[in-house]
Amino acid sequence: WGVYNIGEKGDASYAAHYLGGDKEEYDALNSDELIDGNRVAWDAMFTIANAGMTNDLAYTNLSQVLNVPNFIDYMLMNFYAANTDWPWHNWNAARRRVPGGLWHFFSWDAEWTFGIGNDVNSDRTGVGVNDGAPGKLYAALRAHPEFRMQFADRAQKHLFNGGVLTPEPTQARWMRRAAELDRAIVGESARWGVGNTRQTWLSAQANVLSWFPVRTGILLNQLRNAGLYPQLNAPAF
């Protein structure tokens, strides 16, 4: 009935499709549950993280098993959307079991975003060691200045100059998907009944559209307060 929500399962097959290799080569986890491969490399990564980023060697060792730019982008995405049903669950991670293979994180089941269970001023930058694997890694990494600078660099890339988390691109992505769903929402409203109509959908969409013009600036201030972006703006040429 209505809309069927199609989502790729973040397992070894998924990782191999996007990152290369064969699915038999991958370790994959879904919210701390091993779904493919083994936990050897995963546990080794957390041995490094749990020891603390007390020196450059520790940070280098962690960055040799974790794809740090991917991890920063993953955290930025969840911070931008103010995901309130994460990171203690609703995450996927995978690594190809080859020399130099790095752990990648993927979004999963992220419907508590964009004003669902939160508001446009919600601040998720405070997640930490008690909030599941992504929170533990983030808490460990942000203690090191190189990670904080890398985080600022990625924020500069995505939050300025037409980056993927600036107002116009985010709204355009939403509207492309909304246009695909627009007529199917009629069937969806019929499936749920109890007063839901196409106008219910349009009202909900209006709430989401109010997010995009202001969230980028709000997130930037949150990153500054968290020590993940400098107080001064980057030079403009």
C-alpha positions as a Python dict, from the first residue, in 0.01 Angstrom:
ca = {
    (1, 'W'): (0, 0, 0),
    (2, 'G'): (120, 353, -56),
    (3, 'V'): (495, 409, -62),
    (4, 'Y'): (742, 124, -28),
    (5, 'N'): (1060, 252, 137),
    (6, 'I'): (1353, 93, -47),
    (7, 'G'): (1684, 92, 142),
    (8, 'E'): (2010, -86, 69),
    (9, 'K'): (2130, -310, 349),
    (10, 'G'): (2472, -190, 467),
    (11, 'D'): (2643, -528, 455),
    (12, 'A'): (2944, -676, 276),
    (13, 'S'): (2767, -681, -61),
    (14, 'Y'): (2680, -313, -26),
    (15, 'A'): (3037, -221, 68),
    (16, 'A'): (3189, -422, -216),
    (17, 'H'): (2952, -261, -467),
    (18, 'Y'): (3062, 91, -371),
    (19, 'L'): (3419, 40, -250),
    (20, 'G'): (3540, -241, -475),
    (21, 'G'): (3647, -602, -428),
    (22, 'D'): (3436, -905, -344),
    (23, 'K'): (3185, -929, -63),
    (24, 'E'): (3380, -1219, 88),
    (25, 'E'): (3664, -975, 158),
    (26, 'Y'): (3461, -749, 390),
    (27, 'D'): (3390, -717, 757),
    (28, 'A'): (3060, -536, 821),
    (29, 'L'): (2868, -431, 1131),
    (30, 'N'): (2519, -299, 1190),
    (31, 'S'): (2491, -116, 1524),
    (32, 'D'): (2759, -328, 1697),
    (33, 'E'): (2621, -650, 1549),
    (34, 'L'): (2864, -834, 1322),
    (35, 'I'): (2680, -923, 1002),
    (36, 'D'): (2972, -1026, 777),
    (37, 'G'): (3337, -1128, 825),
    (38, 'N'): (3497, -1096, 1168),
    (39, 'R'): (3564, -839, 1441),
    (40, 'V'): (3945, -862, 1453),
    (41, 'A'): (4017, -531, 1277),
    (42, 'W'): (3719, -364, 1447),
    (43, 'D'): (3837, -457, 1794),
    (44, 'A'): (4192, -351, 1707),
    (45, 'M'): (4066, -8, 1602),
    (46, 'F'): (3891, 39, 1934),
    (47, 'T'): (4196, -73, 2126),
    (48, 'I'): (4375, 224, 1970),
    (49, 'A'): (4085, 463, 2026),
    (50, 'N'): (4024, 358, 2387),
    (51, 'A'): (4389, 419, 2472),
    (52, 'G'): (4336, 787, 2388),
    (53, 'M'): (4476, 1028, 2131),
    (54, 'T'): (4753, 1142, 2364),
    (55, 'N'): (5019, 1188, 2097),
    (56, 'D'): (5070, 1210, 1721),
    (57, 'L'): (5158, 840, 1694),
    (58, 'A'): (4825, 738, 1842),
    (59, 'Y'): (4639, 960, 1595),
    (60, 'T'): (4845, 827, 1304),
    (61, 'N'): (4774, 468, 1409),
    (62, 'L'): (4399, 533, 1420),
    (63, 'S'): (4397, 715, 1087),
    (64, 'Q'): (4564, 410, 930),
    (65, 'V'): (4261, 192, 1010),
    (66, 'L'): (3976, 448, 990),
    (67, 'N'): (3888, 655, 684),
    (68, 'V'): (3897, 986, 872),
    (69, 'P'): (3758, 1213, 594),
    (70, 'N'): (3466, 972, 546),
    (71, 'F'): (3408, 961, 922),
    (72, 'I'): (3407, 1341, 948),
    (73, 'D'): (3161, 1372, 659),
    (74, 'Y'): (2944, 1105, 823),
    (75, 'M'): (2940, 1297, 1153),
    (76, 'L'): (2877, 1630, 979),
    (77, 'M'): (2578, 1484, 795),
    (78, 'N'): (2423, 1358, 1118),
    (79, 'F'): (2500, 1685, 1297),
    (80, 'Y'): (2343, 1885, 1014),
    (81, 'A'): (2025, 1678, 1020),
    (82, 'A'): (2026, 1675, 1405),
    (83, 'N'): (1978, 1298, 1416),
    (84, 'T'): (1826, 1215, 1756),
    (85, 'D'): (1797, 836, 1707),
    (86, 'W'): (2173, 783, 1679),
    (87, 'P'): (2464, 704, 1734),
    (88, 'W'): (2398, 432, 1993),
    (89, 'H'): (2235, 245, 1702),
    (90, 'N'): (2127, 306, 1343),
    (91, 'W'): (2472, 298, 1187),
    (92, 'N'): (2662, 69, 952),
    (93, 'A'): (3037, 25, 910),
    (94, 'A'): (3245, -190, 676),
    (95, 'R'): (3610, -256, 593),
    (96, 'R'): (3777, -450, 315),
    (97, 'R'): (4005, -715, 464),
    (98, 'V'): (4319, -616, 269),
    (99, 'P'): (4644, -444, 370),
    (100, 'G'): (4564, -77, 427),
    (101, 'G'): (4189, -143, 437),
    (102, 'L'): (4000, 135, 618),
    (103, 'W'): (3671, 137, 807),
    (104, 'H'): (3393, 336, 642),
    (105, 'F'): (3071, 448, 811),
    (106, 'F'): (2731, 465, 638),
    (107, 'S'): (2402, 625, 734),
    (108, 'W'): (2115, 394, 827),
    (109, 'D'): (1753, 439, 942),
    (110, 'A'): (1781, 815, 990),
    (111, 'E'): (1418, 929, 988),
    (112, 'W'): (1446, 1116, 1322),
    (113, 'T'): (1596, 1417, 1147),
    (114, 'F'): (1497, 1755, 996),
    (115, 'G'): (1255, 1845, 1272),
    (116, 'I'): (1131, 1496, 1362),
    (117, 'G'): (1220, 1453, 1730),
    (118, 'N'): (1426, 1771, 1726),
    (119, 'D'): (1415, 2135, 1617),
    (120, 'V'): (1633, 2348, 1395),
    (121, 'N'): (1850, 2455, 1690),
    (122, 'S'): (1921, 2100, 1812),
    (123, 'D'): (2289, 2043, 1882),
    (124, 'R'): (2425, 1690, 1835),
    (125, 'T'): (2796, 1778, 1850),
    (126, 'G'): (2810, 1660, 2213),
    (127, 'V'): (2776, 1286, 2142),
    (128, 'G'): (3048, 1089, 2318),
    (129, 'V'): (3183, 769, 2465),
    (130, 'N'): (2846, 651, 2598),
    (131, 'D'): (2675, 686, 2259),
    (132, 'G'): (2787, 379, 2067),
    (133, 'A'): (3076, 318, 1831),
    (134, 'P'): (3062, 643, 1628),
    (135, 'G'): (3036, 844, 1950),
    (136, 'K'): (3334, 665, 2104),
    (137, 'L'): (3552, 725, 1799),
    (138, 'Y'): (3444, 1087, 1775),
    (139, 'A'): (3515, 1150, 2145),
    (140, 'A'): (3861, 999, 2113),
    (141, 'L'): (3952, 1174, 1789),
    (142, 'R'): (3839, 1524, 1883),
    (143, 'A'): (4100, 1527, 2161),
    (144, 'H'): (4369, 1556, 1893),
    (145, 'P'): (4434, 1894, 1724),
    (146, 'E'): (4496, 1739, 1382),
    (147, 'F'): (4147, 1586, 1382),
    (148, 'R'): (3992, 1917, 1485),
    (149, 'M'): (4171, 2089, 1198),
    (150, 'Q'): (4061, 1819, 953),
    (151, 'F'): (3707, 1859, 1081),
    (152, 'A'): (3727, 2234, 1018),
    (153, 'D'): (3859, 2171, 666),
    (154, 'R'): (3568, 1939, 585),
    (155, 'A'): (3321, 2188, 734),
    (156, 'Q'): (3473, 2459, 515),
    (157, 'K'): (3424, 2235, 211),
    (158, 'H'): (3062, 2145, 284),
    (159, 'L'): (2918, 2453, 462),
    (160, 'F'): (3045, 2730, 232),
    (161, 'N'): (3051, 2831, -134),
    (162, 'G'): (2774, 2606, -260),
    (163, 'G'): (2893, 2301, -64),
    (164, 'V'): (2662, 2005, -19),
    (165, 'L'): (2533, 2129, 319),
    (166, 'T'): (2459, 2486, 210),
    (167, 'P'): (2094, 2597, 171),
    (168, 'E'): (2045, 2580, -206),
    (169, 'P'): (2191, 2230, -269),
    (170, 'T'): (2017, 2076, 32),
    (171, 'Q'): (1678, 2215, -68),
    (172, 'A'): (1730, 2114, -432),
    (173, 'R'): (1808, 1754, -329),
    (174, 'W'): (1494, 1743, -116),
    (175, 'M'): (1274, 1882, -393),
    (176, 'R'): (1406, 1631, -647),
    (177, 'R'): (1305, 1345, -420),
    (178, 'A'): (978, 1514, -320),
    (179, 'A'): (881, 1545, -686),
    (180, 'E'): (936, 1171, -731),
    (181, 'L'): (703, 1098, -438),
    (182, 'D'): (440, 1363, -487),
    (183, 'R'): (166, 1154, -654),
    (184, 'A'): (250, 838, -461),
    (185, 'I'): (179, 1029, -140),
    (186, 'V'): (-190, 1014, -234),
    (187, 'G'): (-173, 635, -199),
    (188, 'E'): (30, 667, 119),
    (189, 'S'): (-228, 895, 281),
    (190, 'A'): (-505, 650, 184),
    (191, 'R'): (-309, 364, 339),
    (192, 'W'): (-275, 538, 678),
    (193, 'G'): (-613, 714, 681),
    (194, 'V'): (-712, 875, 1015),
    (195, 'G'): (-715, 1226, 877),
    (196, 'N'): (-393, 1206, 670),
    (197, 'T'): (-425, 1371, 330),
    (198, 'R'): (-195, 1513, 67),
    (199, 'Q'): (-214, 1839, 262),
    (200, 'T'): (-63, 1655, 560),
    (201, 'W'): (233, 1575, 336),
    (202, 'L'): (263, 1931, 207),
    (203, 'S'): (253, 2070, 561),
    (204, 'A'): (524, 1829, 673),
    (205, 'Q'): (729, 1920, 368),
    (206, 'A'): (697, 2290, 451),
    (207, 'N'): (846, 2218, 794),
    (208, 'V'): (1143, 2044, 635),
    (209, 'L'): (1190, 2325, 383),
    (210, 'S'): (1214, 2573, 671),
    (211, 'W'): (1522, 2381, 792),
    (212, 'F'): (1748, 2439, 494),
    (213, 'P'): (1779, 2821, 487),
    (214, 'V'): (1901, 2848, 849),
    (215, 'R'): (2055, 2517, 953),
    (216, 'T'): (2395, 2571, 789),
    (217, 'G'): (2467, 2883, 994),
    (218, 'I'): (2337, 2722, 1313),
    (219, 'L'): (2558, 2418, 1263),
    (220, 'L'): (2861, 2637, 1196),
    (221, 'N'): (2814, 2811, 1531),
    (222, 'Q'): (2771, 2474, 1702),
    (223, 'L'): (3098, 2353, 1550),
    (224, 'R'): (3272, 2667, 1672),
    (225, 'N'): (3140, 2613, 2024),
    (226, 'A'): (3259, 2251, 2008),
    (227, 'G'): (3612, 2355, 1904),
    (228, 'L'): (3569, 2197, 1560),
    (229, 'Y'): (3582, 2517, 1356),
    (230, 'P'): (3789, 2833, 1420),
    (231, 'Q'): (3626, 3151, 1545),
    (232, 'L'): (3769, 3332, 1241),
    (233, 'N'): (3639, 3258, 893),
    (234, 'A'): (3876, 3116, 635),
    (235, 'P'): (4034, 3365, 393),
    (236, 'A'): (3829, 3451, 84),
    (237, 'F'): (4014, 3521, -237),
}
